[in-house]
Amino acid sequence: MKLIVFAGFLALAACGSGGEATDDVETVETVKPEAPVEETVELAEDIGPAPEEEPAMLEAGSYCYFHEDEVATEGVEIEVTEEGGISGTHYGTVHDEENAYYTAFETMLNSGTLDEDGNITFETITQVDGDTQSGEQTWSITPTLASMVDFEPAFPATECEGLVDRIWPPVEE
């Protein structure tokens, strides 16, 4: 852009103020810039595309998870069989004092199927407020964390022993 403006200025100057052409034209030397300086960037050895992180597969056994906050106390128990079957239970209490809502629920997680993203979709039967509801829930479950897909919170792993008592403490009579 500067070269065009400069060349236009020279052309006007060469014409003079009276519009007469003159033979007194200065020769302008064209200067080509040196070859561009190439920056040297060291790249890591080409090892191909970064591998996608594989979801941590659950080995056969029992897995338990626990979450508690100001409105809910929840537990999840998952059982993985030697044959790869996955089932479990999600249960808890809601103690939402701000909205004066209190309840207990239990959801049976049956016939878990693993999808291509490593999530597990369960057929569900939920008992809440004297009502029975059925449907599906998709969970992301690893040995260290469980959460419903697109739903917060996540439940960190915990010991299975005593989990029910953490959710539903025994009532002293």
C-alpha positions in Angstrom: 0.0 0.0 0.0 2.8 2.4 0.8 4.5 1.6 -2.5 1.3 2.6 -4.4 0.9 5.9 -2.5 4.6 6.7 -3.0 4.4 5.9 -6.7 1.3 8.1 -7.1 3.1 10.9 -5.3 6.1 10.6 -7.6 3.8 10.6 -10.7 2.2 13.9 -9.5 5.5 15.4 -8.7 6.8 14.5 -12.2 3.9 16.3 -13.9 4.8 19.5 -12.1 2.3 22.1 -10.9 1.4 23.5 -14.3 0.5 20.2 -15.8 3.5 20.3 -18.2 5.5 17.1 -18.7 9.1 17.3 -17.9 12.1 15.2 -18.8 13.5 15.7 -15.3 12.2 12.5 -13.8 14.1 11.0 -11.0 14.9 7.4 -11.3 13.7 5.5 -8.3 15.6 2.4 -7.5 13.3 -0.5 -6.7 14.5 -2.3 -3.6 13.4 -5.8 -3.2 13.2 -6.9 0.4 15.5 -9.7 1.4 14.1 -13.1 1.5 11.8 -13.3 4.5 13.4 -14.5 7.6 12.2 -18.0 8.4 11.6 -18.8 12.0 12.7 -22.2 13.1 10.1 -24.0 15.0 11.0 -27.4 16.4 8.1 -29.8 16.2 7.7 -32.8 18.2 8.3 -36.1 16.4 5.3 -36.9 14.2 3.5 -39.6 16.1 0.2 -39.2 14.4 -3.0 -37.8 15.8 -3.4 -37.7 19.6 -5.3 -40.8 20.8 -8.7 -40.1 22.2 -8.8 -40.9 25.9 -10.5 -44.3 26.3 -13.1 -44.4 29.1 -11.9 -46.4 32.0 -13.6 -49.7 31.7 -15.2 -51.2 34.7 -14.0 -54.7 35.7 -16.3 -57.2 37.2 -17.1 -56.2 40.8 -19.0 -53.7 42.9 -18.6 -49.9 42.7 -20.1 -47.3 45.0 -20.4 -43.5 44.8 -21.6 -40.8 47.2 -22.7 -37.2 46.9 -24.1 -34.8 49.5 -24.9 -31.1 49.2 -27.4 -28.6 50.7 -30.4 -30.2 48.9 -29.7 -33.9 48.4 -27.8 -36.9 49.8 -27.4 -39.6 47.2 -25.6 -42.9 46.6 -25.0 -45.1 43.6 -24.2 -48.8 43.7 -23.1 -50.5 40.5 -22.5 -54.2 39.9 -20.6 -55.5 36.9 -20.8 -59.2 36.3 -18.1 -61.4 34.9 -20.2 -61.7 31.7 -20.2 -57.9 31.4 -23.7 -57.2 32.7 -24.1 -53.9 34.4 -26.9 -52.9 36.8 -27.3 -51.0 40.0 -29.3 -48.6 42.2 -29.3 -44.9 42.6 -31.0 -43.8 45.8 -31.2 -40.8 48.1 -33.1 -38.1 49.9 -34.0 -34.6 48.9 -34.0 -32.1 51.7 -34.6 -28.8 49.9 -35.5 -26.6 52.8 -35.7 -23.4 50.7 -38.5 -24.9 48.6 -39.9 -27.0 51.5 -39.5 -30.2 49.5 -38.5 -33.4 51.2 -38.6 -36.9 49.7 -36.7 -40.1 49.3 -36.2 -42.0 46.0 -34.8 -45.2 44.7 -34.0 -45.9 41.1 -33.2 -49.4 39.9 -30.6 -49.3 37.0 -31.2 -52.4 34.9 -29.8 -53.9 31.7 -27.0 -51.4 31.3 -25.6 -51.1 27.7 -22.3 -49.5 26.9 -22.4 -47.0 24.0 -19.5 -45.9 21.7 -18.7 -42.9 24.0 -18.2 -45.2 27.0 -21.5 -44.2 28.6 -24.0 -46.7 30.0 -27.7 -46.5 29.3 -29.9 -48.2 31.8 -33.6 -49.1 31.8 -34.9 -47.5 35.0 -37.7 -48.0 37.5 -38.0 -45.2 40.1 -40.0 -45.2 43.3 -40.6 -41.6 44.5 -43.4 -40.1 46.6 -45.4 -43.3 46.3 -45.2 -43.2 42.5 -43.5 -45.7 40.2 -41.9 -44.2 37.1 -40.0 -46.1 34.3 -37.7 -44.8 31.6 -34.0 -44.6 30.7 -31.0 -42.9 32.2 -27.5 -42.6 30.7 -24.6 -42.5 33.1 -20.9 -42.0 32.7 -19.3 -44.4 35.2 -15.6 -44.9 35.8 -13.9 -46.6 38.8 -13.5 -43.1 40.4 -16.5 -41.1 39.3 -20.2 -41.6 38.3 -22.6 -39.0 36.9 -25.7 -38.9 34.9 -24.9 -37.6 31.4 -25.7 -33.9 31.0 -26.6 -33.7 34.7 -24.7 -32.4 37.7 -23.4 -33.3 40.2 -20.8 -36.0 39.8 -20.5 -38.6 42.5 -17.0 -39.6 43.7 -16.2 -43.2 44.5 -16.7 -44.3 48.1 -16.6 -47.4 50.2 -19.7 -49.6 49.7 -19.8 -50.6 53.3 -22.1 -48.3 55.3 -23.3 -46.3 52.2 -27.0 -47.0 52.8 -26.6 -45.7 56.4 -25.0 -42.5 55.1 -28.0 -41.9 52.9 -30.7 -43.2 55.3 -29.3 -43.1 58.8 -30.9 -45.6 61.1 -33.7 -44.0 63.2 -33.4 -44.4 66.9 -36.5 -45.5 68.6 
